Amino acid sequence: MNLPANDKKDISIVCFSGEFDKMLAAYTIATGAAATNRKVTMFFTFWGLNALKKERGRKSIGKDFLSRVFNWLMGGRNNLPLSRLNFAGASPKLMSGMMKKNNVAQLDELMEAASALGIRHFACEMSMHILGVAKDDLIDDVQEVVGVATFLNESENAHIIFI
Amino acid sequence: MKHFLDITKETCPMTFVKVKLQLARMDAGEQLEVLLNEGEPLENVPRSCEEQGFKVLSNEPTDNNQHLILIQK
C-alpha cells in the first residue's frame, strides 16, 4: 500500500490457541492496528496453524499416521472451537449468526482485510514440523515459515501479544 | 473525483479498516466523503487519516448523531 510511514510502535501477535473467539480477537487487534498505521506481524504456532490451513474442513494431512490423525481431528478454519461453551462445535456457528445479526465482521472478512492491509503472516517452523503441516497446506497469505529467533528479530520494535 | 463510503452500519475495527482500504485504492488528490456515527468512528477515523498525511477538509454533523467528513488523499 502506498501510504506514508509513521513512527508508531509495531504490533506482533502470537496466535497460539487457534480457538474461534481468540482468532477473532487476534484479527480484530491486527486489522485495527494496521488500519491505524501500525506495522503488524502475526506469528501462528501450534493450534493457531489450523486457522491458516487451505483446507477449511477436516483433512488428514501429514507425513505419518499420528500427524494425519491429529490434523483430521483438529480440522481447519471451519472447525475452530469456541474457548468457552463450545458444545461440540455448535457454538461457533451460533456465535457467527449473532455476529452477523449485529453487523460485526466475521473471521473470513477480518482475514481478507488483514491480507489487503499487508499484515505479515509467519508460520512457526517447529510446530509445523511436529504437526506434519507443510507450507503448501497453508493459505497464500503466509509469507514465510520461520523460527522464534526470526520472529523476535522482526518484532524488535513491537508490542508482542500472545493469544 | 469524489468517492463516498457509508460506515454507519459497520462496527470496530471495520469502520476505519474500510476507510483505510478505500483510501489505498484512490489516487492522490482524490476526495473521499465518509458518513460515520458519533463515538469511536468519529474520534478515530479523522485522526488516523490525518496521521497518514491526508487532509480532513470538513466534518459536519448530519441527522441521527452522524457526521459527514470529507478527506483528501
gemmi code that builds the backbone of each chain (N, CA, C; Angstrom):
import gemmi

chains = {
    "A": [
        ("MET", (0.846, -1.193, 0.000), (0.000, 0.000, 0.000), (0.883, 1.245, 0.000)),
        ("ASN", (0.558, 2.196, -0.826), (1.375, 3.407, -0.910), (0.922, 4.454, 0.080)),
        ("LEU", (1.059, 4.130, 1.354), (0.657, 5.091, 2.371), (1.895, 5.533, 3.141)),
        ("PRO", (1.910, 6.761, 3.616), (3.089, 7.263, 4.318), (3.431, 6.421, 5.550)),
        ("ALA", (4.714, 6.308, 5.821), (5.144, 5.565, 7.001), (4.879, 6.386, 8.258)),
        ("ASN", (4.997, 5.784, 9.386), (4.786, 6.503, 10.634), (5.695, 5.900, 11.685)),
        ("ASP", (5.725, 6.531, 12.834), (6.654, 6.042, 13.852), (5.939, 5.401, 15.039)),
        ("LYS", (4.777, 4.870, 14.835), (4.074, 4.176, 15.923), (4.733, 2.840, 16.198)),
        ("LYS", (4.556, 2.367, 17.397), (5.143, 1.084, 17.754), (4.448, -0.048, 16.976)),
        ("ASP", (5.245, -1.021, 16.539), (4.687, -2.151, 15.799), (3.905, -3.071, 16.737)),
        ("ILE", (3.077, -3.907, 16.141), (2.317, -4.890, 16.915), (2.642, -6.283, 16.368)),
        ("SER", (3.022, -7.174, 17.259), (3.244, -8.572, 16.867), (2.315, -9.450, 17.683)),
        ("ILE", (1.595, -10.310, 17.011), (0.626, -11.159, 17.704), (1.002, -12.624, 17.512)),
        ("VAL", (1.179, -13.313, 18.623), (1.431, -14.758, 18.568), (0.069, -15.439, 18.647)),
        ("CYS", (-0.315, -16.134, 17.577), (-1.602, -16.831, 17.556), (-1.346, -18.288, 17.909)),
        ("PHE", (-1.538, -18.626, 19.154), (-1.210, -19.960, 19.661), (-2.445, -20.843, 19.796)),
        ("SER", (-3.515, -20.290, 20.367), (-4.629, -21.140, 20.815), (-5.486, -21.670, 19.666)),
        ("GLY", (-5.639, -20.872, 18.609), (-6.426, -21.318, 17.463), (-7.907, -21.480, 17.742)),
        ("GLU", (-8.377, -20.934, 18.854), (-9.813, -21.028, 19.115), (-10.528, -19.918, 18.350)),
        ("PHE", (-11.769, -20.197, 18.019), (-12.550, -19.308, 17.159), (-12.595, -17.874, 17.701)),
        ("ASP", (-12.988, -17.744, 18.973), (-13.132, -16.404, 19.553), (-11.786, -15.709, 19.713)),
        ("LYS", (-10.737, -16.501, 20.001), (-9.423, -15.890, 20.181), (-8.807, -15.491, 18.837)),
        ("MET", (-9.137, -16.232, 17.780), (-8.683, -15.816, 16.452), (-9.395, -14.519, 16.037)),
        ("LEU", (-10.673, -14.421, 16.419), (-11.393, -13.168, 16.137), (-10.719, -12.010, 16.849)),
        ("ALA", (-10.353, -12.231, 18.120), (-9.692, -11.179, 18.893), (-8.363, -10.811, 18.244)),
        ("ALA", (-7.606, -11.832, 17.831), (-6.295, -11.587, 17.222), (-6.440, -10.766, 15.938)),
        ("TYR", (-7.387, -11.167, 15.080), (-7.565, -10.449, 13.810), (-8.205, -9.079, 14.000)),
        ("THR", (-9.005, -8.914, 15.050), (-9.570, -7.589, 15.321), (-8.456, -6.622, 15.719)),
        ("ILE", (-7.587, -7.074, 16.619), (-6.462, -6.216, 17.027), (-5.543, -5.961, 15.829)),
        ("ALA", (-5.270, -7.027, 15.070), (-4.338, -6.909, 13.945), (-4.837, -5.916, 12.898)),
        ("THR", (-6.092, -6.068, 12.486), (-6.606, -5.176, 11.431), (-6.792, -3.764, 11.968)),
        ("GLY", (-7.229, -3.665, 13.227), (-7.387, -2.331, 13.838), (-6.045, -1.622, 13.910)),
        ("ALA", (-5.018, -2.363, 14.277), (-3.681, -1.764, 14.390), (-3.150, -1.366, 13.015)),
        ("ALA", (-3.334, -2.246, 12.038), (-2.837, -1.934, 10.691), (-3.581, -0.744, 10.093)),
        ("ALA", (-4.893, -0.667, 10.372), (-5.682, 0.438, 9.814), (-5.366, 1.757, 10.501)),
        ("THR", (-4.785, 1.692, 11.693), (-4.375, 2.932, 12.360), (-2.851, 3.085, 12.284)),
        ("ASN", (-2.329, 2.614, 11.172), (-0.953, 2.929, 10.769), (0.148, 2.278, 11.591)),
        ("ARG", (-0.097, 1.053, 12.005), (0.962, 0.301, 12.685), (1.375, -0.884, 11.813)),
        ("LYS", (2.650, -1.212, 11.904), (3.130, -2.393, 11.191), (2.754, -3.613, 12.032)),
        ("VAL", (2.102, -4.584, 11.412), (1.588, -5.730, 12.171), (2.160, -7.047, 11.641)),
        ("THR", (2.589, -7.884, 12.575), (3.077, -9.222, 12.243), (2.284, -10.237, 13.049)),
        ("MET", (1.824, -11.292, 12.394), (1.137, -12.372, 13.116), (1.965, -13.640, 12.975)),
        ("PHE", (2.198, -14.282, 14.104), (3.021, -15.494, 14.141), (2.125, -16.636, 14.602)),
        ("PHE", (1.920, -17.615, 13.726), (0.981, -18.708, 14.016), (1.746, -19.948, 14.455)),
        ("THR", (1.404, -20.423, 15.633), (2.078, -21.597, 16.151), (1.058, -22.559, 16.766)),
        ("PHE", (1.421, -23.816, 16.847), (0.560, -24.879, 17.365), (-0.875, -24.782, 16.835)),
        ("TRP", (-1.854, -24.694, 17.712), (-3.250, -24.775, 17.260), (-3.635, -23.605, 16.363)),
        ("GLY", (-2.886, -22.529, 16.486), (-3.154, -21.355, 15.640), (-2.998, -21.664, 14.160)),
        ("LEU", (-2.159, -22.644, 13.837), (-1.949, -23.006, 12.426), (-3.231, -23.488, 11.755)),
        ("ASN", (-4.139, -24.059, 12.553), (-5.379, -24.600, 11.962), (-6.170, -23.535, 11.202)),
        ("ALA", (-6.107, -22.300, 11.692), (-6.860, -21.210, 11.061), (-6.298, -20.865, 9.688)),
        ("LEU", (-5.065, -21.263, 9.438), (-4.410, -20.888, 8.177), (-4.422, -21.993, 7.136)),
        ("LYS", (-4.983, -23.146, 7.491), (-4.974, -24.247, 6.522), (-5.830, -23.903, 5.301)),
        ("LYS", (-5.318, -24.267, 4.132), (-6.094, -24.057, 2.896), (-7.402, -24.839, 2.972)),
        ("GLU", (-7.296, -26.063, 3.448), (-8.478, -26.912, 3.589), (-9.242, -26.472, 4.832)),
        ("ARG", (-10.438, -25.929, 4.641), (-11.162, -25.343, 5.772), (-11.830, -26.380, 6.651)),
        ("GLY", (-12.058, -27.568, 6.093), (-12.695, -28.629, 6.886), (-11.661, -29.612, 7.399)),
        ("ARG", (-12.096, -30.849, 7.631), (-11.161, -31.857, 8.148), (-10.447, -32.548, 6.999)),
        ("LYS", (-9.133, -32.641, 7.120), (-8.340, -33.351, 6.114), (-7.137, -33.958, 6.813)),
        ("SER", (-6.847, -35.203, 6.475), (-5.757, -35.892, 7.171), (-4.429, -35.620, 6.492)),
        ("ILE", (-3.943, -34.394, 6.641), (-2.631, -34.066, 6.082), (-1.550, -34.470, 7.084)),
        ("GLY", (-0.337, -34.644, 6.596), (0.762, -35.017, 7.484), (1.586, -36.136, 6.889)),
        ("LYS", (2.738, -36.349, 7.507), (3.674, -37.317, 6.916), (3.613, -38.686, 7.591)),
        ("ASP", (2.997, -38.770, 8.752), (2.891, -40.083, 9.397), (1.477, -40.256, 9.957)),
        ("PHE", (1.232, -41.458, 10.465), (-0.113, -41.802, 10.915), (-0.628, -40.830, 11.985)),
        ("LEU", (0.203, -40.569, 12.999), (-0.256, -39.719, 14.111), (-0.572, -38.298, 13.672)),
        ("SER", (0.299, -37.723, 12.848), (0.035, -36.346, 12.412), (-1.210, -36.300, 11.519)),
        ("ARG", (-1.443, -37.356, 10.763), (-2.642, -37.386, 9.909), (-3.913, -37.455, 10.766)),
        ("VAL", (-3.844, -38.252, 11.829), (-4.997, -38.333, 12.741), (-5.213, -36.988, 13.432)),
        ("PHE", (-4.110, -36.409, 13.906), (-4.170, -35.129, 14.598), (-4.811, -34.055, 13.716)),
        ("ASN", (-4.327, -33.963, 12.484), (-4.832, -32.918, 11.594), (-6.287, -33.139, 11.211)),
        ("TRP", (-6.663, -34.420, 11.118), (-8.074, -34.684, 10.814), (-8.936, -34.247, 12.004)),
        ("LEU", (-8.481, -34.589, 13.207), (-9.255, -34.236, 14.407), (-9.357, -32.715, 14.588)),
        ("MET", (-8.262, -32.004, 14.316), (-8.264, -30.548, 14.531), (-9.050, -29.825, 13.445)),
        ("GLY", (-8.929, -30.305, 12.217), (-9.640, -29.656, 11.122), (-9.049, -28.300, 10.776)),
        ("GLY", (-9.819, -27.518, 10.017), (-9.341, -26.212, 9.555), (-10.172, -25.083, 10.126)),
        ("ARG", (-10.262, -24.014, 9.352), (-10.917, -22.787, 9.829), (-12.377, -23.015, 10.227)),
        ("ASN", (-13.033, -23.967, 9.546), (-14.446, -24.221, 9.859), (-14.637, -25.025, 11.135)),
        ("ASN", (-13.542, -25.556, 11.685), (-13.658, -26.407, 12.866), (-13.082, -25.771, 14.129)),
        ("LEU", (-12.739, -24.487, 14.058), (-12.151, -23.851, 15.248), (-13.183, -23.858, 16.374)),
        ("PRO", (-12.794, -24.344, 17.561), (-13.764, -24.389, 18.663), (-13.856, -23.050, 19.393)),
        ("LEU", (-14.954, -22.850, 20.086), (-15.085, -21.671, 20.947), (-14.345, -21.976, 22.252)),
        ("SER", (-13.676, -20.971, 22.846), (-12.869, -21.248, 24.039), (-13.735, -21.546, 25.266)),
        ("ARG", (-14.975, -21.089, 25.252), (-15.920, -21.420, 26.328), (-17.217, -21.895, 25.684)),
        ("LEU", (-17.909, -22.797, 26.350), (-19.236, -23.246, 25.910), (-19.247, -23.685, 24.445)),
        ("ASN", (-18.310, -24.520, 24.073), (-18.200, -24.914, 22.669), (-19.355, -25.806, 22.206)),
        ("PHE", (-19.879, -26.637, 23.128), (-20.985, -27.554, 22.817), (-20.764, -28.328, 21.519)),
        ("ALA", (-19.625, -29.031, 21.496), (-19.275, -29.907, 20.371), (-19.303, -29.191, 19.016)),
        ("GLY", (-18.930, -27.936, 19.028), (-18.806, -27.209, 17.762), (-20.054, -26.463, 17.331)),
        ("ALA", (-21.121, -26.544, 18.135), (-22.355, -25.836, 17.760), (-22.217, -24.334, 18.019)),
        ("SER", (-21.524, -23.989, 19.090), (-21.469, -22.578, 19.498), (-20.804, -21.639, 18.492)),
        ("PRO", (-19.683, -22.054, 17.835), (-19.107, -21.128, 16.857), (-20.106, -20.729, 15.768)),
        ("LYS", (-20.969, -21.670, 15.376), (-21.964, -21.350, 14.338), (-22.999, -20.373, 14.887)),
        ("LEU", (-23.422, -20.620, 16.133), (-24.382, -19.702, 16.762), (-23.760, -18.314, 16.923)),
        ("MET", (-22.494, -18.312, 17.337), (-21.790, -17.040, 17.534), (-21.675, -16.277, 16.215)),
        ("SER", (-21.367, -17.004, 15.128), (-21.277, -16.366, 13.810), (-22.609, -15.724, 13.432)),
        ("GLY", (-23.703, -16.429, 13.739), (-25.033, -15.897, 13.446), (-25.299, -14.625, 14.243)),
        ("MET", (-24.907, -14.637, 15.518), (-25.104, -13.451, 16.364), (-24.262, -12.279, 15.869)),
        ("MET", (-23.051, -12.599, 15.412), (-22.170, -11.526, 14.912), (-22.748, -10.912, 13.644)),
        ("LYS", (-23.253, -11.782, 12.773), (-23.835, -11.310, 11.516), (-25.016, -10.383, 11.795)),
        ("LYS", (-25.856, -10.819, 12.746), (-27.041, -10.047, 13.108), (-26.665, -8.658, 13.616)),
        ("ASN", (-25.526, -8.583, 14.287), (-25.091, -7.318, 14.869), (-24.056, -6.580, 14.016)),
        ("ASN", (-23.939, -7.014, 12.744), (-23.016, -6.345, 11.817), (-21.572, -6.329, 12.287)),
        ("VAL", (-21.179, -7.358, 13.013), (-19.778, -7.466, 13.431), (-19.052, -8.330, 12.405)),
        ("ALA", (-17.845, -7.910, 12.051), (-17.104, -8.614, 10.997), (-16.836, -10.064, 11.378)),
        ("GLN", (-17.037, -10.958, 10.404), (-16.761, -12.378, 10.599), (-15.262, -12.633, 10.404)),
        ("LEU", (-14.829, -13.821, 10.807), (-13.405, -14.150, 10.704), (-12.897, -14.055, 9.260)),
        ("ASP", (-13.684, -14.560, 8.310), (-13.254, -14.500, 6.906), (-13.037, -13.061, 6.452)),
        ("GLU", (-13.966, -12.188, 6.851), (-13.885, -10.784, 6.443), (-12.646, -10.127, 7.056)),
        ("LEU", (-12.385, -10.440, 8.327), (-11.207, -9.878, 9.001), (-9.915, -10.390, 8.360)),
        ("MET", (-9.921, -11.674, 7.967), (-8.713, -12.241, 7.355), (-8.477, -11.638, 5.972)),
        ("GLU", (-9.553, -11.393, 5.240), (-9.412, -10.718, 3.934), (-8.865, -9.312, 4.116)),
        ("ALA", (-9.388, -8.611, 5.138), (-8.921, -7.246, 5.411), (-7.447, -7.276, 5.814)),
        ("ALA", (-7.069, -8.271, 6.606), (-5.670, -8.386, 7.044), (-4.756, -8.538, 5.834)),
        ("SER", (-5.211, -9.331, 4.883), (-4.434, -9.536, 3.668), (-4.309, -8.226, 2.885)),
        ("ALA", (-5.437, -7.534, 2.732), (-5.441, -6.274, 1.980), (-4.609, -5.193, 2.671)),
        ("LEU", (-4.538, -5.261, 3.998), (-3.776, -4.254, 4.748), (-2.279, -4.582, 4.802)),
        ("GLY", (-1.909, -5.712, 4.237), (-0.489, -6.065, 4.174), (0.078, -6.583, 5.485)),
        ("ILE", (-0.786, -7.157, 6.318), (-0.308, -7.727, 7.581), (0.542, -8.960, 7.283)),
        ("ARG", (1.697, -9.043, 7.941), (2.594, -10.174, 7.682), (2.150, -11.404, 8.471)),
        ("HIS", (2.087, -12.536, 7.781), (1.742, -13.803, 8.429), (2.971, -14.705, 8.408)),
        ("PHE", (3.441, -15.074, 9.582), (4.535, -16.046, 9.696), (3.991, -17.322, 10.309)),
        ("ALA", (4.485, -18.455, 9.840), (4.103, -19.735, 10.445), (5.317, -20.324, 11.165)),
        ("CYS", (5.054, -20.963, 12.283), (6.123, -21.481, 13.141), (6.680, -22.795, 12.587)),
        ("GLU", (7.961, -22.781, 12.318), (8.632, -23.940, 11.727), (8.539, -25.169, 12.633)),
        ("MET", (8.773, -24.949, 13.910), (8.820, -26.069, 14.850), (7.461, -26.751, 14.974)),
        ("SER", (6.395, -25.973, 15.149), (5.102, -26.630, 15.329), (4.602, -27.240, 14.022)),
        ("MET", (4.980, -26.659, 12.893), (4.613, -27.278, 11.607), (5.297, -28.632, 11.466)),
        ("HIS", (6.520, -28.689, 11.940), (7.284, -29.936, 11.875), (6.602, -31.004, 12.744)),
        ("ILE", (6.229, -30.626, 13.973), (5.591, -31.587, 14.885), (4.262, -32.080, 14.305)),
        ("LEU", (3.475, -31.137, 13.806), (2.130, -31.477, 13.337), (2.120, -31.996, 11.896)),
        ("GLY", (3.273, -31.998, 11.252), (3.356, -32.513, 9.889), (2.630, -31.635, 8.876)),
        ("VAL", (2.604, -30.332, 9.139), (1.944, -29.395, 8.218), (3.015, -28.745, 7.339)),
        ("ALA", (2.800, -28.748, 6.018), (3.764, -28.131, 5.090), (3.270, -26.741, 4.681)),
        ("LYS", (4.180, -25.917, 4.165), (3.784, -24.557, 3.763), (2.687, -24.600, 2.699)),
        ("ASP", (2.737, -25.620, 1.833), (1.719, -25.762, 0.786), (0.331, -26.048, 1.354)),
        ("ASP", (0.279, -26.526, 2.600), (-1.022, -26.790, 3.233), (-1.660, -25.494, 3.744)),
        ("LEU", (-0.882, -24.412, 3.746), (-1.366, -23.152, 4.333), (-1.742, -22.138, 3.252)),
        ("ILE", (-2.590, -21.187, 3.613), (-3.061, -20.177, 2.652), (-1.891, -19.313, 2.165)),
        ("ASP", (-2.109, -18.668, 1.017), (-1.025, -17.909, 0.381), (-0.590, -16.683, 1.177)),
        ("ASP", (-1.423, -16.241, 2.130), (-1.048, -15.080, 2.941), (0.183, -15.347, 3.804)),
        ("VAL", (0.484, -16.631, 4.032), (1.653, -16.968, 4.847), (2.903, -16.662, 4.025)),
        ("GLN", (3.628, -15.642, 4.475), (4.798, -15.236, 3.700), (5.971, -16.173, 3.909)),
        ("GLU", (6.174, -16.544, 5.177), (7.371, -17.327, 5.483), (7.125, -18.285, 6.621)),
        ("VAL", (7.878, -19.376, 6.600), (7.913, -20.293, 7.733), (9.185, -19.943, 8.492)),
        ("VAL", (9.033, -19.532, 9.748), (10.207, -19.027, 10.480), (10.295, -19.637, 11.877)),
        ("GLY", (11.445, -19.450, 12.502), (11.639, -19.866, 13.884), (11.442, -18.697, 14.821)),
        ("VAL", (11.542, -18.968, 16.110), (11.261, -17.938, 17.105), (12.289, -16.800, 17.040)),
        ("ALA", (13.533, -17.129, 16.679), (14.562, -16.086, 16.629), (14.216, -15.045, 15.560)),
        ("THR", (13.768, -15.532, 14.403), (13.380, -14.605, 13.326), (12.178, -13.771, 13.759)),
        ("PHE", (11.203, -14.446, 14.377), (10.022, -13.716, 14.835), (10.424, -12.614, 15.815)),
        ("LEU", (11.309, -12.934, 16.752), (11.725, -11.933, 17.745), (12.509, -10.801, 17.083)),
        ("ASN", (13.374, -11.153, 16.139), (14.113, -10.105, 15.427), (13.167, -9.173, 14.690)),
        ("GLU", (12.156, -9.769, 14.066), (11.187, -8.974, 13.307), (10.260, -8.179, 14.239)),
        ("SER", (10.245, -8.539, 15.511), (9.365, -7.885, 16.482), (10.139, -6.989, 17.450)),
        ("GLU", (11.358, -6.642, 17.066), (12.239, -5.879, 17.950), (11.593, -4.579, 18.440)),
        ("ASN", (10.838, -3.920, 17.566), (10.219, -2.636, 17.952), (8.720, -2.779, 18.167)),
        ("ALA", (8.315, -3.988, 18.568), (6.867, -4.248, 18.641), (6.408, -4.597, 20.048)),
        ("HIS", (5.143, -4.304, 20.288), (4.458, -4.914, 21.427), (4.144, -6.344, 21.001)),
        ("ILE", (4.454, -7.313, 21.837), (4.114, -8.698, 21.492), (2.889, -9.126, 22.307)),
        ("ILE", (1.899, -9.611, 21.598), (0.650, -10.043, 22.242), (0.508, -11.549, 22.013)),
        ("PHE", (0.194, -12.277, 23.061), (0.081, -13.745, 22.968), (-1.385, -14.139, 23.111)),
        ("ILE", (-1.935, -14.741, 22.051), (-3.362, -15.103, 22.109), (-3.523, -16.590, 21.832)),
    ],
    "B": [
        ("MET", (-11.925, 13.555, -8.446), (-13.061, 12.634, -8.303), (-13.403, 12.429, -6.825)),
        ("LYS", (-14.721, 12.419, -6.532), (-15.132, 12.246, -5.139), (-15.764, 10.862, -4.929)),
        ("HIS", (-15.246, 10.134, -3.932), (-15.778, 8.818, -3.587), (-16.647, 8.954, -2.338)),
        ("PHE", (-17.512, 7.960, -2.112), (-18.373, 8.006, -0.921), (-18.353, 6.657, -0.215)),
        ("LEU", (-18.325, 6.712, 1.108), (-18.315, 5.479, 1.909), (-19.218, 5.678, 3.131)),
        ("ASP", (-20.163, 4.766, 3.302), (-21.048, 4.811, 4.471), (-20.595, 3.720, 5.440)),
        ("ILE", (-20.080, 4.132, 6.598), (-19.631, 3.125, 7.565), (-20.517, 3.126, 8.815)),
        ("THR", (-21.736, 3.660, 8.675), (-22.619, 3.745, 9.851), (-23.116, 2.369, 10.299)),
        ("LYS", (-23.097, 1.386, 9.394), (-23.553, 0.036, 9.772), (-22.392, -0.835, 10.243)),
        ("GLU", (-21.186, -0.339, 10.112), (-20.003, -1.123, 10.472), (-19.685, -0.967, 11.961)),
        ("THR", (-18.979, -1.967, 12.475), (-18.506, -1.865, 13.856), (-16.979, -1.988, 13.855)),
        ("CYS", (-16.399, -1.663, 14.982), (-14.950, -1.756, 15.158), (-14.478, -3.180, 14.847)),
        ("PRO", (-13.412, -3.432, 14.124), (-12.483, -2.440, 13.558), (-12.784, -2.092, 12.099)),
        ("MET", (-13.920, -2.624, 11.553), (-14.144, -2.462, 10.112), (-14.449, -1.012, 9.729)),
        ("THR", (-14.802, -0.176, 10.705), (-15.046, 1.236, 10.397), (-13.791, 1.858, 9.782)),
        ("PHE", (-12.715, 1.868, 10.544), (-11.514, 2.519, 9.991), (-10.746, 1.619, 9.029)),
        ("VAL", (-10.966, 0.282, 9.098), (-10.336, -0.616, 8.120), (-10.876, -0.287, 6.722)),
        ("LYS", (-12.201, -0.125, 6.618), (-12.800, 0.145, 5.297), (-12.345, 1.497, 4.748)),
        ("VAL", (-12.231, 2.493, 5.650), (-11.766, 3.810, 5.200), (-10.330, 3.708, 4.695)),
        ("LYS", (-9.509, 3.007, 5.439), (-8.098, 2.870, 5.054), (-7.976, 2.157, 3.695)),
        ("LEU", (-8.740, 1.077, 3.510), (-8.644, 0.326, 2.249), (-9.172, 1.155, 1.078)),
        ("GLN", (-10.242, 1.910, 1.324), (-10.784, 2.763, 0.256), (-9.766, 3.835, -0.143)),
        ("LEU", (-9.128, 4.454, 0.860), (-8.122, 5.481, 0.564), (-6.937, 4.880, -0.199)),
        ("ALA", (-6.596, 3.639, 0.136), (-5.464, 2.991, -0.541), (-5.757, 2.764, -2.020)),
        ("ARG", (-7.044, 2.586, -2.352), (-7.432, 2.347, -3.750), (-7.483, 3.637, -4.571)),
        ("MET", (-7.497, 4.780, -3.870), (-7.684, 6.056, -4.573), (-6.348, 6.691, -4.969)),
        ("ASP", (-6.401, 7.599, -5.938), (-5.195, 8.325, -6.342), (-5.032, 9.575, -5.489)),
        ("ALA", (-3.802, 10.045, -5.409), (-3.518, 11.271, -4.652), (-4.338, 12.417, -5.249)),
        ("GLY", (-4.903, 13.241, -4.382), (-5.704, 14.380, -4.841), (-7.193, 14.082, -4.854)),
        ("GLU", (-7.548, 12.804, -4.905), (-8.970, 12.447, -4.911), (-9.561, 12.637, -3.517)),
        ("GLN", (-10.892, 12.801, -3.478), (-11.557, 13.041, -2.198), (-12.479, 11.894, -1.823)),
        ("LEU", (-12.587, 11.688, -0.531), (-13.460, 10.633, -0.011), (-14.400, 11.240, 1.029)),
        ("GLU", (-15.705, 11.053, 0.788), (-16.704, 11.509, 1.743), (-17.130, 10.297, 2.570)),
        ("VAL", (-17.059, 10.424, 3.883), (-17.399, 9.293, 4.747), (-18.538, 9.677, 5.685)),
        ("LEU", (-19.582, 8.842, 5.681), (-20.680, 9.028, 6.638), (-20.426, 8.075, 7.797)),
        ("LEU", (-20.327, 8.646, 9.005), (-19.998, 7.796, 10.153), (-20.797, 8.198, 11.389)),
        ("ASN", (-20.793, 7.309, 12.369), (-21.507, 7.573, 13.615), (-20.623, 8.349, 14.580)),
        ("GLU", (-21.285, 9.050, 15.513), (-20.537, 9.682, 16.594), (-19.944, 8.587, 17.473)),
        ("GLY", (-19.021, 8.985, 18.343), (-18.378, 7.986, 19.199), (-17.052, 7.569, 18.612)),
        ("GLU", (-16.759, 6.285, 18.696), (-15.430, 5.837, 18.285), (-15.086, 6.133, 16.823)),
        ("PRO", (-15.996, 5.861, 15.876), (-15.625, 6.172, 14.483), (-15.287, 7.652, 14.276)),
        ("LEU", (-16.080, 8.524, 14.899), (-15.831, 9.957, 14.723), (-14.504, 10.377, 15.362)),
        ("GLU", (-14.152, 9.720, 16.451), (-12.880, 10.055, 17.095), (-11.687, 9.512, 16.316)),
        ("ASN", (-11.835, 8.305, 15.790), (-10.663, 7.626, 15.226), (-10.453, 7.797, 13.733)),
        ("VAL", (-11.526, 7.864, 12.962), (-11.348, 7.927, 11.502), (-10.618, 9.204, 11.073)),
        ("PRO", (-11.097, 10.400, 11.509), (-10.366, 11.604, 11.085), (-8.920, 11.607, 11.590)),
        ("ARG", (-8.727, 11.139, 12.831), (-7.376, 11.151, 13.404), (-6.428, 10.235, 12.614)),
        ("SER", (-6.890, 9.020, 12.314), (-5.975, 8.095, 11.614), (-5.717, 8.575, 10.183)),
        ("CYS", (-6.684, 9.272, 9.586), (-6.449, 9.823, 8.245), (-5.381, 10.917, 8.293)),
        ("GLU", (-5.491, 11.784, 9.304), (-4.502, 12.861, 9.417), (-3.115, 12.313, 9.720)),
        ("GLU", (-3.067, 11.256, 10.503), (-1.768, 10.637, 10.810), (-1.094, 10.097, 9.556)),
        ("GLN", (-1.915, 9.687, 8.597), (-1.355, 9.168, 7.345), (-0.997, 10.278, 6.378)),
        ("GLY", (-1.256, 11.518, 6.795), (-0.888, 12.648, 5.954), (-2.001, 13.102, 5.030)),
        ("PHE", (-3.221, 12.603, 5.249), (-4.348, 13.045, 4.435), (-5.031, 14.224, 5.121)),
        ("LYS", (-5.666, 15.059, 4.318), (-6.315, 16.250, 4.876), (-7.794, 15.980, 5.142)),
        ("VAL", (-8.248, 16.332, 6.335), (-9.686, 16.275, 6.606), (-10.222, 17.679, 6.299)),
        ("LEU", (-10.914, 17.790, 5.182), (-11.334, 19.115, 4.692), (-12.545, 19.638, 5.437)),
        ("SER", (-13.446, 18.735, 5.824), (-14.624, 19.191, 6.574), (-15.169, 18.069, 7.429)),
        ("ASN", (-15.935, 18.457, 8.434), (-16.512, 17.497, 9.380), (-17.829, 18.096, 9.865)),
        ("GLU", (-18.918, 17.673, 9.237), (-20.219, 18.287, 9.518), (-21.177, 17.284, 10.144)),
        ("PRO", (-21.853, 17.685, 11.246), (-22.882, 16.797, 11.801), (-24.094, 16.722, 10.865)),
        ("THR", (-24.684, 15.526, 10.762), (-25.924, 15.374, 9.988), (-26.997, 14.893, 10.962)),
        ("ASP", (-28.053, 14.294, 10.465), (-29.113, 13.815, 11.374), (-28.661, 12.548, 12.093)),
        ("ASN", (-29.427, 12.142, 13.076), (-29.248, 10.851, 13.770), (-27.858, 10.635, 14.366)),
        ("ASN", (-27.280, 11.667, 14.920), (-25.958, 11.543, 15.553), (-24.890, 11.017, 14.598)),
        ("GLN", (-24.996, 11.430, 13.349), (-23.987, 11.021, 12.377), (-23.209, 12.237, 11.885)),
        ("HIS", (-22.069, 11.981, 11.306), (-21.245, 13.054, 10.755), (-20.840, 12.704, 9.334)),
        ("LEU", (-20.636, 13.733, 8.540), (-20.133, 13.554, 7.188), (-18.753, 14.202, 7.137)),
        ("ILE", (-17.748, 13.418, 6.889), (-16.421, 14.033, 6.808), (-15.876, 13.896, 5.397)),
        ("LEU", (-15.083, 14.880, 5.020), (-14.508, 14.900, 3.679), (-12.991, 14.838, 3.811)),
        ("ILE", (-12.421, 13.832, 3.179), (-10.970, 13.603, 3.289), (-10.339, 13.750, 1.912)),
        ("GLN", (-9.209, 14.409, 1.872), (-8.478, 14.477, 0.600), (-7.198, 13.652, 0.702)),
        ("LYS", (-7.010, 12.759, -0.292), (-5.804, 11.937, -0.266), (-4.635, 12.735, -0.813)),
    ],
}
model = gemmi.Model(1)
for chain_id, residues in chains.items():
    chain = gemmi.Chain(chain_id)
    for i, (resn, *xyz) in enumerate(residues, 1):
        res = gemmi.Residue()
        res.name, res.seqid = resn, gemmi.SeqId(i, " ")
        for name, pos in zip(("N", "CA", "C"), xyz):
            atom = gemmi.Atom()
            atom.name, atom.element = name, gemmi.Element(name[0])
            atom.pos, atom.b_iso = gemmi.Position(*pos), 0.0
            res.add_atom(atom)
        chain.add_residue(res)
    model.add_chain(chain)
structure = gemmi.Structure()
structure.add_model(model)
structure.setup_entities()
